[in-house]
Amino acid sequence: MDVSFLLNEYAEHRDEYFRAVAPPIIQTSNFAFKKVDDLRKSFEDEYSTWLYSRGLNPTVEILRKKLAALDEAEDCLVFNSGAAAIFAAVLANVKSGDHIVSVTGVYTWARKMFEEILPRFNVTHTYIDGTSIENFEKAIQPNTVIVYLESPNSWNYALQDLKAVATLARSKGIITICDNSYCTPIYQKPVALGIDLSLQSATKYISGHSDTVAGVLSGSKKMIEKIFNSEYMNIGSGIQPFNAWLLIRGLRTLTARLEKITRTTNAVIEFLENHPRVEEVIFPLHPSFPQYSLAKQQMNGACGLLTFVIKCNNVETIETFCESLQHILMAVSWGGYESLVIPRCAGMKRAEFNASEKEHRMLRLYVGLEEAAYLQADLHQAFEKINHLP
Ligand SMILES: *Cc1c(COP(=O)(O)O)cnc(C)c1O
């Protein structure tokens, strides 16, 4: 389906609501029945009726249909956060005694689930470097049930060959789950590449305005229906109608925002790689990126998130740089209208900083909707402030 049709028309029923261009927010918790038999049928199959908004809701339905179609998946569920989507996807597919193979450095709350929650239920995991398929082959055990991926990773942009991993896992009856937050379905479609479940934090580019937290989980109708009837209903973390409406609004401008951000990011990268205080710029669609050819093969684009390494001998230099930025905000998350920076050293004790470790000198920059020259000027003046610092 044409992406313009998906974002502007698909799954909308304007004849049912006064031909209003923007869909209504059906802000209701429950739905009334006229016949006992209809209520009975709804109890038996909540997945195909309006009963209660912890389950299905008409505003959320518009969003679900659009997001599933964008992912080229049969169906999807929208959660109140990306973390809830991750939790439901994994929980739905493990039992005591099972084993998970996950790539290293996945999102913090995926790691917390693997390391702190699942061991309480006798579910173990192995982290691997996902850049080579042999590492998956070696790590898979007879009790492995899930291969968990995040491609690209959102700090160093390490990729996995999604098609190859999906083929390997499928041959052994193992479920594949991929965190696709970095690319969005506009730039990468894991399900179309054979991945069973694709998820993303919709907080990022789908919302696009830094005002909503949400997550999407897409896959086959069978799998999504199974998750709806257990984890989705039990965790009770489905998206609320108003937040779903905000995401539908975000979708209207998704491609326009990504295009602009992609252009600006390329200009900012050019500025950074020519700056004497920058040792390296890490970005999956840069020709210097070690997995550049794989990135070009499985991604249609990359947008605002990049990492650069500052040349310095101590942590104060990085702190001064970040605190000198006048317009680029220091905050977590990304995908909104505003540019952001977050230094790796904020995630460690000050005394642990070791300038000989490249990772410690990394800064993650998110390029938002501002003009390139405006951002370059802000970066330039912050670099001037560290001119004299070692
Ligand atoms: C933000 C993020 C998440 C979590 O999403 P929330 O909406 O914050 O719960 C998961 N994965 C990646 C890669 C993220 O950047």
The ligand as a MOL file (V3000), in Angstrom:
LIG
                    3D

  0  0  0     0  0            999 V3000
M  V30 BEGIN CTAB
M  V30 COUNTS 15 15 0 0 0
M  V30 BEGIN ATOM
M  V30 1 C 13.2120 4.3990 23.9990 0
M  V30 2 C 13.5370 3.0220 23.5780 0
M  V30 3 C 12.8210 1.9090 24.0540 0
M  V30 4 C 11.7600 2.0160 25.1230 0
M  V30 5 O 10.6570 2.7110 24.7560 0
M  V30 6 P 9.7490 3.5330 25.7970 0
M  V30 7 O 8.6990 4.0820 24.9240 0
M  V30 8 O 10.6400 4.5550 26.4150 0
M  V30 9 O 9.2570 2.5770 26.8150 0
M  V30 10 C 13.1420 0.6650 23.5500 0
M  V30 11 N 14.1270 0.5040 22.6530 0
M  V30 12 C 14.8460 1.5420 22.1930 0
M  V30 13 C 15.9230 1.2830 21.1980 0
M  V30 14 C 14.5890 2.8310 22.6450 0
M  V30 15 O 15.3220 3.8520 22.1910 0
M  V30 END ATOM
M  V30 BEGIN BOND
M  V30 1 1 1 2
M  V30 2 1 2 3
M  V30 3 2 2 14
M  V30 4 1 3 4
M  V30 5 2 3 10
M  V30 6 1 4 5
M  V30 7 1 5 6
M  V30 8 2 6 7
M  V30 9 1 6 8
M  V30 10 1 6 9
M  V30 11 1 10 11
M  V30 12 2 11 12
M  V30 13 1 12 13
M  V30 14 1 12 14
M  V30 15 1 14 15
M  V30 END BOND
M  V30 END CTAB
M  END
